[in-house]
């Protein structure tokens, strides 16, 4: 039965829940960025399920391995500073599974003092499991633009077509 | 839906509504800066709010006037605010808010070129809801980096030989910018126009010419 507000008009509770879920997902992806930018290992790990898989090109594996990898580079406080800036975020939610495509730009300071920037997309699958919290279950990074000379061949490649990984869905799993 | 479910849903909605209002303030701040709109910028702060800013530490309303006076005449300002994270204390009518900024201030040079001074960092805000309205109660800017990008005016493109086909299409400042037309924007119609030029031919020719000069 539909919930009603004071005037008695029907409220679409399912639509409201979807809106609230998308809100939580948008905060989740920003928290993951904060985790990297602030070198906050605990925060970053809390954004993933323990058995999640992250494909970051030169690293592919579970969240603990990913953090260990990042701590030698991006999350080494001696490097940077670095800031991720997320913009376009599209989520699709069905029950406790969701998919998301997030556009990101990161800007960082190289050891020689110059500022470099990179453009990426995150292709994510999120799951809400027993504790009721949305977390990343699967993340792939597509580099749209990297600093000159950076080899992107290890990364998942995007396409400008419907075969792009952002179209993939598996709702049953 | 049981009453308990409905009231839990209502609570989540109240949280979302508060967060949306806070995000609106973050974006209004950018528009205030970029359109040199002192009143709009002031309206982002509660009276008595302090701003610990780059070269200004003091009252938020005074910051609004001071920053527009100092930066408002630059030909191009752009503030992007992204990644808002809102730690909301709804019953306490306050929120701790972190957001990222990326700002560009264009400094014209005597020879017609310019430098864009770009900077990025984070705004760390204590928002308060007073009289039902969320505004900044205290802002602390955590500066991260500042750098320069040297610029050169792009060659004029388009068959009419103008940088923008019509002045009505140009970005500007308060109160002249098109955004202040609101719904009346539909009346701000330039004559219908299209160019058959290859828009980037002029750019290609310009860059070729400059490289030949550089190589000579």
HADDOCK unambig.tbl for C-alpha pairs under 7 A between the chains (distance, minus, plus):
assign (segid A and resid 1 and name CA) (segid B and resid 1 and name CA) 5.52 0.50 0.50
assign (segid A and resid 2 and name CA) (segid B and resid 1 and name CA) 6.46 0.50 0.50
assign (segid A and resid 3 and name CA) (segid B and resid 1 and name CA) 6.04 0.50 0.50
assign (segid A and resid 3 and name CA) (segid B and resid 6 and name CA) 6.25 0.50 0.50
assign (segid A and resid 27 and name CA) (segid B and resid 85 and name CA) 6.53 0.50 0.50
assign (segid A and resid 30 and name CA) (segid B and resid 83 and name CA) 5.54 0.50 0.50
assign (segid A and resid 81 and name CA) (segid B and resid 144 and name CA) 6.89 0.50 0.50
assign (segid A and resid 85 and name CA) (segid B and resid 82 and name CA) 5.89 0.50 0.50
assign (segid A and resid 85 and name CA) (segid B and resid 83 and name CA) 6.34 0.50 0.50
assign (segid A and resid 86 and name CA) (segid B and resid 82 and name CA) 6.25 0.50 0.50
assign (segid A and resid 86 and name CA) (segid B and resid 83 and name CA) 6.11 0.50 0.50
assign (segid A and resid 87 and name CA) (segid B and resid 82 and name CA) 6.80 0.50 0.50
